[in-house]
Amino acid sequence: MFKQRLAKFIRVITVAPVMALMLLVILYFTRDGFFGNTLNLILAIVFLVVLPILAYPLQPLLPHFRDKGRDGQRSLAMWMASLGYILGLVSALFLPVSNYLLIIYLTYLISGVSLVLLNKVFKVKASGHACGVAGPIFSLIYFLGPWVLLGLLLLAAVFWASLNMNRHDKSELLIGSTVPTYAFLLAFLIVLGYRGL
């Protein structure tokens, strides 16, 4: 019983919007000039945290998703997250943001598109939860250095919790964790080619 409660707690506190908030706050306080100004930080929180998390209170109010239980909640969360990622990227293209913030927005968008393609088109199950945890950890390793490798302990805890609750198998977790790695690399190369770093 304790194991189940602990597993559920770990999964709740590591949902993608919470991890995105952790990423943004840590970068704000550790990397001068990362956001350029406070407005860019606020917008990043709105696009990467607030919009995706709105899916949970909105689900009971929207007829198309209301009666579909957890599947409806996950589907709405994917739509809301996608909207946030697209709006984030659009804002980054029109506002004066750093190349590094642009990389973050692109990484989230590429990761989201990749998960949809894998799960819906190619029928390869990939864990969105693992993706949402691994992405911020891998980004922080790049921006802050190898000491953030300690964050892999959190990813391991998410693996354990997901397996314990039978939400995903090992392959789904590994694939989900791989997605933001290549997404970050692709975003980095796109920004490097588009703007230079």
N, C-alpha and C positions, 0 to 999 in steps of 0.2 A: 504493500500500500504506500509506504514512504517513497519507494523507488518511482512509483507512478506519479505521485505528487511532485517529486523533484524533477522528473522528466518533463512534466507539463509546465512547471515553473520555468525551466530552462528554455523551453520552446516559446513560451509567452514573452520572456524578456529579450529574446533574440530575433523577434520578427524583423523583417527587412526595414520597415520605417524606423524602428528603434536603433538598429545598427547604422542606418544612414545618419540619424541624428548624432550618434556617437562620433561617426567619422567627421561630420561637419564641425562639431564643437571642438574636437581635438585639433583639427587643422586650423581652426580660427585662433586658438590659443597658442599654437606651437609654430605656425608658419606665417610670419609677417608678410602682408601683401597678398596672401593667397586669394582672398575675396575682393581685394581692392577697396571695398567700403562695406558698411554694415548692411546696406540695402541688398547687396548681392548675397550676403549670408542669409538674410530674412527670406529672400526669394528662393534660395536653395532649400531652406527648411520647408517652405510652402510646397515646392515642387516634388521634393524627394521624401518628405516626411508626412506633411499634413494631408495632401491629396490622396496618397495611397492608404493612409489610416482611416480616412473618411468612409472607406468602403464598409467598415464594420457597423457604424451607426446608421448608414444609409440603407443597408440591405433590407431591413424590415419595412422601409418606406417605399421601396421601388417594386412594383408588381412583377416585373420580369424576373427579379432575383429573389423576391420575398419567400416564395414557397419551395425553393430548391435547396434549402438547408445549407450544409457546409460547402457543397459544390457551387451553389449560387454565391456564397460569400467569397469563395476563392476566385470565381469568375469575375465578380464585380471588383475585387481587389486587383486583379490583373488589368482590367480596363482602367481603373483609377490610377494605378501605377503608371501605365503606359501614357495616359494623359499628362501626368506630372512630368515624366521623362521627356516627352515631346515638347511641352511648354518650357521646361528647363533649358533644353537645347536651343529652342527658338530665342529665348531671352538672352542666352549667352552669345548668340550671333549678332544681336542688335544692341546689347549693352556692353560697356567697357569692362570685360571680365578677364582675368588672367588665363593664360593658356592652360594652367593646371586645373582650374575650375571647369574649363571647357572639356578637359579630359575626363573629369568626374562625370559630367552630364552625359558625354558620349558613351562612357563605360556602362552607365546605367541603362541607356537606351539600347545599346548593342546587346547587353545581357538580357533585357526584357524581350527583344525581338528573337533572340536565340532560343530562349525558353519556350516562346510560343511556337516557333518552327519545330523545335525538337518534340514537344509534347503533343501539339495539335496536328502538325503536317506529317512529320516523320514517325510519329507514334513511339518515340524514344522517351521514356519517363525520366525526367531530370528534376531534382529537388530544387524548387524555388527558394525554400528555406535555407538550404545549404549555400545556394548562390548569394542570397542576401546577407549571409554571415561572412562568407569567404571574400566577397568583393571588397568590403571596407578593410578587412585585415590585409589583403594583398596590396591595396592602395596605400595604406599606412606604412607597410614595409617599404614601399618605394619612396614615399615622401619623408619618412622619419628615420628609416634605417633598420638594420637587422634585429635590433632589440624587440621590435614589434612581432618577431617570430613567436614570442610568448603567446600572442593572440591565437596561435594554432591550438592552444589548449582549450580555448573557448569553442573553436570549430570541432574539436574532438568531443567536447561535452554535448554539442548539438547532434553530432553523429550518434552518440550513445542514447540521448533522449529520443531521437527519432526512431532508432531501432527498437528501443524499449517500448515505445508506444505503437509500434508497427505502422508508422506513417510512411516510411520509405525503407527500401533495402539498400545494401551497401553500394551497389552499382548506381542507383539513382542519386545517392548522396555524393558519390565521387564525380559523376557527370555534372551535377549541379555546382559542385565546387570548382570544376574545371572551367565552366562557362565564363565567370568574371575574370579569370586569368587571361584567357585569350582576348576577351573584350577590352580589358585594360591595355593590353599590348597593341591591339588594333587601333584603339582610340588614340594612343600615344603616337603611333605612326601617322595617323590621319592628321592630327594637329601639327606634328612635326613637318609634314609635307605642305599643310595649308598655311601655317603661320610661322613655322620655325620655333625653336625653343631656346 
